[in-house]
Amino acid sequence: MDTTAAEQIARRAHAFIARVSAVLTDEPEFADTKIPALFAEHGAELNADAAALTQD
């Protein structure tokens, strides 16, 4: 994997973690619905990124 692709994956992962963190910090009362919604929205992309990182 080239550096550019790895950087893009890292940026997407960081953005996702920031979204989850924002929910937990700003709206903890909605975490039980908003966090699963984030995974539903971004889960396929996260799985594809994880697969790309583990390829030879």
C-alpha distance (Angstrom), angle and dihedral (degrees) to the residues before:
residue distance angle dihedral
M1 . . .
D2 3.75 . .
T3 3.78 124.4 .
T4 3.80 94.5 -109.6
A5 3.80 93.0 55.9
A6 3.79 91.4 46.9
E7 3.81 90.7 50.2
Q8 3.81 91.2 50.8
I9 3.80 91.0 51.1
A10 3.80 90.4 48.4
R11 3.81 91.3 50.7
R12 3.81 92.3 50.1
A13 3.80 91.3 48.0
H14 3.79 91.4 48.4
A15 3.80 91.7 49.4
F16 3.80 91.0 50.0
I17 3.80 92.5 49.4
A18 3.81 89.4 48.2
R19 3.81 90.3 53.8
V20 3.81 91.8 50.3
S21 3.80 90.6 46.2
A22 3.80 91.2 50.2
V23 3.79 91.0 53.6
L24 3.79 91.7 48.8
T25 3.80 92.1 47.1
D26 3.80 103.2 37.4
E27 3.80 103.9 27.2
P28 3.81 109.4 19.5
E29 3.79 90.5 155.0
F30 3.82 88.6 65.5
A31 3.81 97.0 43.5
D32 3.80 93.3 103.4
T33 3.80 90.9 62.4
K34 3.80 105.2 25.7
I35 3.80 98.6 50.3
P36 3.82 94.7 52.6
A37 3.81 87.5 47.1
L38 3.80 89.7 54.6
F39 3.80 90.3 51.1
A40 3.80 90.3 47.9
E41 3.79 90.9 50.7
H42 3.80 97.8 43.5
G43 3.81 103.5 21.5
A44 3.79 97.4 99.8
E45 3.79 91.4 50.9
L46 3.82 91.7 46.9
N47 3.81 90.6 50.4
A48 3.80 91.7 49.0
D49 3.80 90.3 49.5
A50 3.81 91.2 49.9
A51 3.80 90.4 50.5
A52 3.80 91.2 49.2
L53 3.79 91.3 51.6
T54 3.80 92.7 53.0
Q55 3.81 97.0 48.3
D56 3.77 119.0 105.8
